[in-house]
Amino acid sequence: MIIKRAVLHILDFNSGMSVFSQNELDCTDDTVSTFLQKHLEKLHKDSAGKSGTFNADSGFAAALTEYGNKGLEFIDFTSQIANVLYENISLSDKLDAIDFVAADYINDDSDYFAILLITNKSAYTHQVITDENGIHNKIMKHYAILPAPSQKIDSYAIINMKTGEIHFSDKKRQIDGNSVYVLPEILLECSSGVSAKEAVKIVRETANEVAEEYGVNSAVAVSKAKSYIVENCEESDTISTQELAENIFSESPIMQEAFEKKIEEKEIPKDLKIEKASAVRAIKSQKIKTDTGIEITVPVEYFEDDRYIEFINNNDGTISIALKNIGKLINR
């Protein structure tokens, strides 16, 4: 990743005073480059981020194109963005001090423009004071702490400058009695699709619904859905919901049709784009909870291997679970 230019503008809604920078950040500085790169790398992999494209009449898209064609300077462009953000967020019911960072950078040979809304946190630190009485070490509260690279930024937008594809996340704000997402609805003026994380959750819940409706083992159906997603991610970053249905309910065309119909009703695209690392983290295991209060967590690949786990349908309609080939029990 190469950070070409970046700037930080301060939107302090508590004091009512904002400071728009007239100069860019020094991206050759190790502290600046490390902070930005770590956060941007994390956000590119954020499975909770949604996807979108600009509306045909998006003013932001027009300004971004002008900036890309060198018709608008970086500081001027980002100051315009800061003004729109300040004017709208200042009307919301909950006001925080926010640092707005804009970055123009290259990642995997593609040009990106990023908008990061970083809420300042308060934290305690030490202060060394020297006066006529000597050295005093004190504890003080700092009100403008930025998140560490390991922490997540809640509101952001990453825009592919060539394709116009947008990857974003935002939190809902109450403005004039209405629930508003400022980034996609007001600033960017773009569409909003489901995130990969939401899509995986909906697929899992739908597999469970269909299995229960038709009286088959829902735990096995959900595990098949998870296993297929993980295996498919080895070869492709998209998943066909039709192929997914055929894999989960391979012995029942009726259940396949029911699954596809429910997925369509929930407005999930027929080809889901899912990043491999995010999928593996989200569905590497499955938790089962029985009506008797017992909970077990099982790696998804074990569900279709009766050497490790087996579901037994009893004559009285109950289900037994047999855990096999256990060499050692560990209490936790």
Secondary structure, 3 states (H helix, E strand, C coil): CEEEEEEEEEEECCCCEEECCCCCCCCCCHHHHHHHHHHHHHHHCCCCCEEECECCCCHHHHHHHHHHCCCCCHHHHHHHHHHHHHHHHCCECCCCEEEEEEEEEEECCEEEEEEEEEECEEEEEEEEEEECCEEEEEEEEEEEECCCCCCCCCEEEEEECCCCCEEEECCCEEECCEEECHHHHHHHCECCCCCHHHHHHHHHHHHHHHHHHCCCCHHHHHHHHHHHHHHHHCCCCEEEHHHHHHHHCCCCHHHHHHHHHHHHHCCCCCEEECCHHHHHHHHCEEEEECCCCCEEEEEHHHCCCCCCEEEEECCCCCEEEEECCCCCCCCC
